Amino acid sequence: MITYAHLTEPQQELLRTAEEVAKQLIKIAAAGTPGRVNRPLITALAEHGLLGRMFTEDGVSAMELCLLREGLARYCTEAETALALQGLGSAAILRFGRPDVVAEWIPKVAAGTAVAAFALTEPDAGSDVAAMTLAAERDGGDYRLTGEKIYISNAPDADIYTVFAKTGERAITAFAVPGDTPGLTGESLTLLAPHPIGRLRFDGVRVPAAQVLGEPDRGMSVAMRTLDLFRPSVGAFAVGMGQAALDLAVAHAARREAFGRPLKQFQGVSHQLAEVAMRLQAARLLVHSAAAGYDKGAGPTTQAAAMAKLFGTETAQFAVDVAIQVHGAAALVDDHPLAHLYREVRAPRIYEGASEIQREIIARELFRAAQA
């Protein structure tokens, strides 16, 4: 039994709705082409009203985002990822875009008729964002972007990209770049988990100054504000997967017998599952605390977001690993749900800031507070 006593009834209802929608979308998710954008799935998320929850006039609530991601991930990771990428790819446009840019793209993204993407990582600039080399040079009233991005979700199929580029030695600017802009090309990549991920090439891509998000040379603050919102929800995504793994393991341990008795009667099994349940609940509370702090504007949330992402993703990896061990060889078959979760759970410990970067953020904030 999962305890959600800290949530309001509407929040608990949203979580239950996300879980029910996820169950209904499993077939649409399975019908998609691995490694490419599943547009029918995105449209279905909009038709069920979940995409629209992220695009209100006030912007997305971090808590609602976490509940949506946890609920979807528990039953359909593909639906969770499709929803999350729509939000991540367009959050900066909604918050920092000019009114005409917002009006052009946000209704389409919310309706599932346009696909959004967040383009930050480069071949030599992952965790070290300062090493970014994609250059945005002034060309009259426009900018010209030249360089590459890699491991970009929804690339190269997205209709609109939030792109970060160097506009000075220590300056980064954020742009909204339509996917059909001349000079912008790309290709898909095949990863361990078949998500829509790709590489983008910018060959003198012309972007009007009106498509700058926020202020010129202040793109790093745009990126960090977006990541502060989404990092706790990565933890929520992980918690949903971890809960799915625990559910499978508990059911298996209750029905599978060995040496004349159910697996659940072996302490070596039951105590491991108790440990998983405890860690998942702790991760869930950490995620929800970070989200609540963000929504209330309770000061800087970077450290809380880092803790939520770090503990949530590391806990989910532990949960899936234990569940596979409890199942034994059966979970290693390619079409087993735990084999799917094993592939899915690895990436969140890397993207949007690897676990090592989250620890660095937490430590930095500790010493900053001590000096203050």
Residue pairs with C-beta under 8 A, 6 or more apart in sequence:
2 243
2 281
2 284
3 281
4 11
4 12
4 15
6 285
6 288
7 15
7 67
7 288
11 63
11 64
11 67
14 53
14 64
14 67
14 68
14 71
15 67
15 70
15 71
16 71
17 50
17 71
18 50
18 67
18 68
18 69
18 70
18 71
18 72
19 71
19 72
19 74
19 75
21 45
21 48
21 50
21 71
21 72
21 79
22 71
22 72
22 73
22 74
22 75
22 76
22 79
22 80
23 75
23 76
24 48
25 41
25 44
25 45
25 48
25 76
25 78
25 79
26 75
26 76
28 38
28 40
28 41
28 44
29 38
29 41
29 76
29 78
29 79
30 78
31 38
31 40
32 38
32 40
32 41
32 78
34 194
35 188
35 189
35 190
35 191
35 194
35 195
35 196
35 197
36 157
36 188
36 196
37 115
37 154
37 157
37 158
37 196
38 78
38 82
38 196
39 112
39 115
41 78
41 79
41 82
42 51
42 82
42 86
42 112
42 115
43 112
43 113
44 79
44 112
45 51
45 79
45 82
45 83
45 86
45 112
46 52
46 110
46 111
46 112
47 112
50 68
50 72
50 83
51 83
51 86
51 109
51 110
51 111
51 112
52 110
53 60
53 64
53 68
54 60
54 64
54 65
54 68
54 83
54 86
54 87
54 91
54 110
55 90
55 94
55 106
55 109
55 110
59 91
59 94
59 95
60 87
60 91
60 229
61 291
61 295
62 229
62 232
62 233
62 290
62 291
62 292
62 294
62 295
63 288
63 291
63 292
63 295
65 87
65 229
65 230
65 233
65 236
65 291
66 232
66 233
66 235
66 236
66 287
66 288
66 291
67 236
68 83
69 80
69 83
69 84
69 233
69 234
69 236
69 237
69 240
70 236
70 237
70 239
70 240
70 243
70 284
70 287
71 240
72 79
72 80
72 83
72 240
73 80
73 236
73 237
73 238
73 239
73 240
73 241
73 244
74 240
74 241
74 243
74 244
74 247
75 244
77 240
77 241
77 340
77 341
77 344
80 237
80 240
81 153
81 195
81 237
84 230
84 233
84 237
85 116
85 117
85 118
85 153
85 154
85 196
86 109
86 112
86 115
86 116
87 230
88 116
88 118
88 153
88 226
88 230
89 109
89 115
89 116
89 117
89 118
89 153
89 154
89 158
89 160
89 161
89 162
90 105
90 106
90 109
90 116
90 160
90 162
91 162
91 226
91 229
91 230
92 118
92 162
92 174
92 213
92 214
92 222
92 223
92 225
92 226
93 101
93 102
93 105
93 106
93 109
93 116
93 160
93 162
93 176
93 213
94 102
94 106
95 225
95 226
96 174
96 213
96 214
96 222
97 105
97 176
97 211
97 213
98 210
98 211
100 210
101 176
101 210
101 211
101 213
105 114
105 116
105 160
105 176
108 114
108 159
109 115
109 116
109 160
114 159
114 160
115 154
115 157
115 158
115 159
115 160
116 154
116 158
116 159
116 160
116 161
116 162
117 152
117 153
117 154
117 155
117 158
117 160
117 161
117 162
118 152
118 153
118 161
118 162
118 226
119 149
119 152
119 155
119 161
119 162
119 163
119 164
119 177
119 200
120 129
120 149
120 164
120 223
121 149
121 150
121 151
121 152
122 131
122 132
122 133
122 134
122 147
122 148
122 149
122 150
123 148
123 150
124 131
124 133
125 131
125 132
125 133
126 151
126 354
127 353
127 354
127 356
127 357
129 164
129 172
129 220
129 223
130 170
132 164
132 165
132 166
132 172
133 147
133 166
134 145
134 146
134 147
134 148
134 149
134 163
134 164
134 165
134 166
134 202
135 145
135 146
135 147
135 165
135 166
136 143
136 144
136 145
136 165
136 166
136 167
136 173
136 175
136 207
137 143
137 144
137 146
139 206
141 208
141 209
142 206
142 207
142 208
142 209
143 165
143 167
143 173
143 175
143 206
143 207
143 208
143 209
143 212
144 204
144 205
144 206
144 207
145 163
145 165
145 175
145 177
145 202
145 204
145 205
145 207
146 202
146 203
146 204
146 205
147 165
147 202
148 199
148 200
148 201
148 202
149 155
149 163
149 199
149 200
149 202
150 189
150 199
150 200
151 189
151 197
151 199
151 351
152 161
152 186
152 197
152 198
152 199
152 200
153 195
153 196
153 197
154 196
154 198
155 161
155 186
155 188
155 196
155 197
155 198
155 199
155 200
156 179
156 185
156 186
156 187
156 188
156 198
156 199
156 200
157 179
157 188
157 196
157 198
158 179
159 178
159 179
159 180
160 176
160 177
160 178
160 179
161 176
161 177
161 178
161 179
161 200
162 174
162 175
162 176
162 177
162 213
162 226
163 174
163 175
163 176
163 177
163 202
164 172
164 173
164 174
164 175
164 219
164 220
164 222
164 223
165 172
165 173
165 175
165 219
166 172
167 173
167 216
167 217
167 219
168 217
171 216
171 217
171 219
172 217
172 219
172 220
172 223
173 212
173 216
173 217
173 218
173 219
174 212
174 213
174 214
174 219
174 222
174 223
175 207
175 211
175 212
175 213
176 211
176 213
177 184
177 205
177 207
177 211
181 205
181 206
181 207
182 205
182 206
183 202
183 203
183 204
183 205
183 206
184 200
184 201
184 202
184 203
184 205
185 200
185 201
185 203
186 198
186 199
186 200
186 201
187 198
187 199
188 196
188 197
188 198
189 197
189 198
189 199
191 197
191 347
192 343
192 346
192 347
193 343
193 344
193 346
193 347
195 347
209 216
213 219
213 222
214 221
214 222
224 302
227 305
227 352
227 353
228 294
228 301
228 302
228 305
229 294
229 305
230 352
231 290
231 305
231 306
231 308
231 309
231 352
231 353
231 358
232 287
232 290
232 291
232 294
232 304
232 305
232 308
232 309
232 312
233 287
233 291
234 309
234 312
234 313
234 348
234 351
234 352
235 283
235 286
235 287
235 290
235 308
235 309
235 310
235 311
235 312
235 313
236 284
236 287
236 291
236 312
237 312
237 348
238 283
238 312
238 313
238 315
238 316
238 317
238 345
238 348
239 280
239 283
239 284
239 287
239 312
239 315
239 316
241 316
241 319
241 320
241 341
241 344
241 345
242 276
242 279
242 280
242 283
242 315
242 316
242 318
242 319
242 320
242 345
243 280
243 319
244 337
244 341
245 276
245 316
245 319
245 320
245 322
245 323
245 324
245 338
245 341
245 345
246 273
246 276
246 277
246 280
246 319
246 323
248 323
248 327
248 337
248 338
249 273
249 276
249 322
249 323
249 326
249 327
250 264
250 273
252 263
252 326
252 327
253 262
253 263
253 264
253 269
253 270
253 273
253 326
254 262
254 263
254 264
255 262
256 262
256 263
257 263
258 266
263 269
263 326
264 270
269 326
272 322
272 325
272 326
273 322
273 326
275 322
276 318
276 319
276 322
276 323
279 315
279 318
279 319
280 315
280 316
280 319
282 311
282 315
283 308
283 311
283 312
283 315
283 316
284 312
286 307
286 308
286 311
286 312
287 308
287 312
289 304
289 308
290 301
290 304
290 305
290 307
290 308
291 308
292 298
293 299
293 301
293 304
294 301
294 304
294 305
300 365
302 361
302 365
303 361
303 362
303 365
303 366
306 353
306 358
306 359
306 361
306 362
306 365
307 358
307 362
309 348
309 352
309 353
309 358
310 355
310 358
310 359
310 362
312 348
313 345
313 348
313 349
313 355
314 349
314 355
316 345
316 348
317 345
317 346
317 349
320 338
320 341
320 342
320 345
321 342
323 331
323 338
323 341
324 331
324 332
324 338
324 342
327 336
327 338
330 336
331 338
331 339
331 342
332 339
333 339
349 355
353 361
